[in-house]
Amino acid sequence: MFPKAITRLLAAVFLLAVLNACSKPAAPDVGYTTLDGQAARLSALRGKVVLVNFWATTCTTCVAEMPALVDTYRRFSGQGFETVAIAMNYDPADYVRNYASKNGLPFTVGLDTSGDAAKGFEEVRLTPTTFLIDRKGRIVQKFLGAPDFPKLHADIEKLLAESA
């Protein structure tokens, strides 16, 4: 048998592991409209690692980070990774469509015309705000402003290596 101190230490480590697993909140099952007019729900991506980016065409940081989001998507998309860029409700749909077309955005671009998607994700008001979601649909990371892309890539690789 283990001495009491080791038993207590193992129990504490187990408890921390359980609490850590429980501390990841579930991502809300928000809806949005794709640029081709289709209704979509975030839950349809369950089983994939997902990056949800709230942005606006008038946000200079959003526009500046978009090439890195494109690179991230291209790097991981064949491995069970998705990106959904949801434009804020105040961003005119024509501006969003024009930006996505002009810049060849390869991932899903959504319109949050009602503002409900932003409300569902902790009342997002500042852009860019980005959420990294694991295969089980839990929010793993939240970024206000542009993410640290090398760290984000390491986190994505780790999540892709985990089973659903």
C-alpha positions as CSV (number, residue, x, y, z in Angstrom):
1,M,0.0,0.0,0.0
2,F,1.0,3.6,-0.5
3,P,1.9,5.9,2.4
4,K,-0.9,8.3,3.4
5,A,0.9,11.3,1.9
6,I,1.2,9.7,-1.5
7,T,-2.4,8.5,-1.4
8,R,-3.5,12.1,-0.6
9,L,-1.3,13.5,-3.3
10,L,-2.8,11.0,-5.9
11,A,-6.3,11.9,-4.8
12,A,-5.6,15.6,-5.1
13,V,-4.1,15.1,-8.6
14,F,-7.1,13.0,-9.7
15,L,-9.5,15.7,-8.3
16,L,-7.6,18.5,-10.2
17,A,-7.8,16.4,-13.4
18,V,-11.6,16.0,-12.9
19,L,-12.1,19.7,-12.1
20,N,-10.0,20.7,-15.1
21,A,-12.1,18.5,-17.4
22,C,-15.3,20.0,-16.0
23,S,-14.0,23.6,-16.2
24,K,-14.3,23.7,-20.0
25,P,-17.7,25.2,-20.7
26,A,-19.8,23.9,-23.6
27,A,-19.9,26.1,-26.6
28,P,-23.4,27.4,-27.3
29,D,-25.3,25.9,-30.2
30,V,-25.7,29.2,-32.1
31,G,-27.1,29.6,-35.5
32,Y,-25.9,31.8,-38.3
33,T,-26.6,32.3,-42.0
34,T,-23.8,31.3,-44.5
35,L,-23.0,33.7,-47.3
36,D,-25.0,31.5,-49.7
37,G,-28.1,32.0,-47.6
38,Q,-28.1,28.6,-45.8
39,A,-29.1,28.4,-42.1
40,A,-26.3,26.7,-40.1
41,R,-25.8,25.6,-36.5
42,L,-22.5,25.3,-34.7
43,S,-23.6,21.8,-33.4
44,A,-23.2,20.5,-37.0
45,L,-19.5,20.7,-36.5
46,R,-19.4,18.5,-33.4
47,G,-16.5,16.0,-33.6
48,K,-14.2,18.6,-35.2
49,V,-11.9,21.1,-33.7
50,V,-13.4,24.5,-34.4
51,L,-12.2,28.0,-34.4
52,V,-15.1,30.5,-34.2
53,N,-14.0,34.1,-35.0
54,F,-16.3,37.1,-34.5
55,W,-15.2,39.9,-36.8
56,A,-16.2,42.9,-38.8
57,T,-15.0,44.3,-42.1
58,T,-14.6,47.7,-40.3
59,C,-12.3,46.2,-37.7
60,T,-8.6,46.8,-38.6
61,T,-7.3,44.1,-36.3
62,C,-9.8,41.6,-37.8
63,V,-8.7,42.4,-41.3
64,A,-5.1,42.3,-40.3
65,E,-5.4,38.8,-38.7
66,M,-7.5,37.3,-41.6
67,P,-4.5,36.1,-43.6
68,A,-3.2,34.2,-40.5
69,L,-6.7,32.7,-40.1
70,V,-6.7,31.6,-43.7
71,D,-3.2,30.1,-43.2
72,T,-4.3,28.3,-40.1
73,Y,-7.4,26.9,-41.8
74,R,-5.3,25.7,-44.8
75,R,-2.8,24.1,-42.5
76,F,-5.3,22.0,-40.4
77,S,-8.5,21.7,-42.5
78,G,-7.6,18.2,-43.8
79,Q,-7.2,16.9,-40.2
80,G,-10.7,17.6,-38.7
81,F,-10.4,21.3,-38.2
82,E,-12.9,24.0,-39.2
83,T,-13.0,27.7,-39.0
84,V,-16.2,29.8,-38.9
85,A,-15.8,33.5,-39.2
86,I,-19.1,35.1,-38.0
87,A,-19.6,38.7,-39.0
88,M,-21.2,40.9,-36.4
89,N,-24.8,42.0,-36.9
90,Y,-23.8,45.6,-37.6
91,D,-21.6,44.7,-40.5
92,P,-23.6,45.0,-43.8
93,A,-24.0,41.6,-45.5
94,D,-22.8,43.1,-48.9
95,Y,-19.6,44.3,-47.2
96,V,-19.0,40.8,-45.8
97,R,-19.7,39.1,-49.1
98,N,-17.4,41.4,-51.0
99,Y,-14.6,41.0,-48.5
100,A,-14.9,37.2,-48.4
101,S,-15.0,37.1,-52.2
102,K,-12.2,39.6,-52.8
103,N,-9.9,37.8,-50.3
104,G,-10.9,34.2,-51.2
105,L,-11.8,33.2,-47.7
106,P,-11.7,29.4,-47.8
107,F,-13.7,28.7,-44.7
108,T,-17.3,29.2,-43.7
109,V,-18.3,32.9,-43.3
110,G,-21.5,33.5,-41.4
111,L,-23.7,36.4,-40.9
112,D,-25.1,37.0,-37.4
113,T,-28.0,39.2,-38.6
114,S,-29.9,38.9,-35.3
115,G,-26.9,39.2,-33.0
116,D,-27.9,36.0,-31.3
117,A,-24.7,34.2,-32.1
118,A,-22.6,36.9,-30.5
119,K,-25.0,36.9,-27.5
120,G,-24.7,33.2,-27.1
121,F,-20.9,33.5,-26.9
122,E,-20.7,35.6,-23.8
123,E,-22.3,38.7,-25.3
124,V,-19.4,39.3,-27.7
125,R,-19.1,43.0,-28.4
126,L,-15.4,43.5,-29.2
127,T,-13.9,42.3,-32.4
128,P,-12.0,40.2,-33.1
129,T,-13.0,37.7,-30.4
130,T,-12.1,34.1,-31.2
131,F,-13.0,30.8,-29.5
132,L,-11.2,27.5,-29.9
133,I,-13.6,24.6,-29.4
134,D,-12.6,20.9,-28.9
135,R,-14.1,17.9,-30.6
136,K,-16.6,17.5,-27.7
137,G,-17.9,21.0,-28.2
138,R,-16.2,22.6,-25.2
139,I,-14.6,26.0,-25.3
140,V,-10.9,25.5,-24.7
141,Q,-9.6,29.0,-25.3
142,K,-10.9,32.5,-25.8
143,F,-8.9,35.2,-27.5
144,L,-9.6,38.9,-27.3
145,G,-7.8,40.5,-30.2
146,A,-5.5,38.6,-32.5
147,P,-4.4,35.2,-31.2
148,D,-0.8,34.3,-30.7
149,F,-0.8,32.1,-33.8
150,P,2.2,29.8,-32.9
151,K,0.5,29.0,-29.6
152,L,-2.8,28.6,-31.3
153,H,-1.3,26.2,-33.8
154,A,0.2,24.2,-30.9
155,D,-3.2,24.1,-29.2
156,I,-4.9,23.0,-32.4
157,E,-2.4,20.2,-32.9
158,K,-2.9,19.0,-29.4
159,L,-6.7,19.0,-29.8
160,L,-6.6,17.2,-33.1
161,A,-4.5,14.5,-31.5
162,E,-7.2,13.9,-28.9
163,S,-10.0,11.5,-29.7
164,A,-13.6,12.8,-29.6
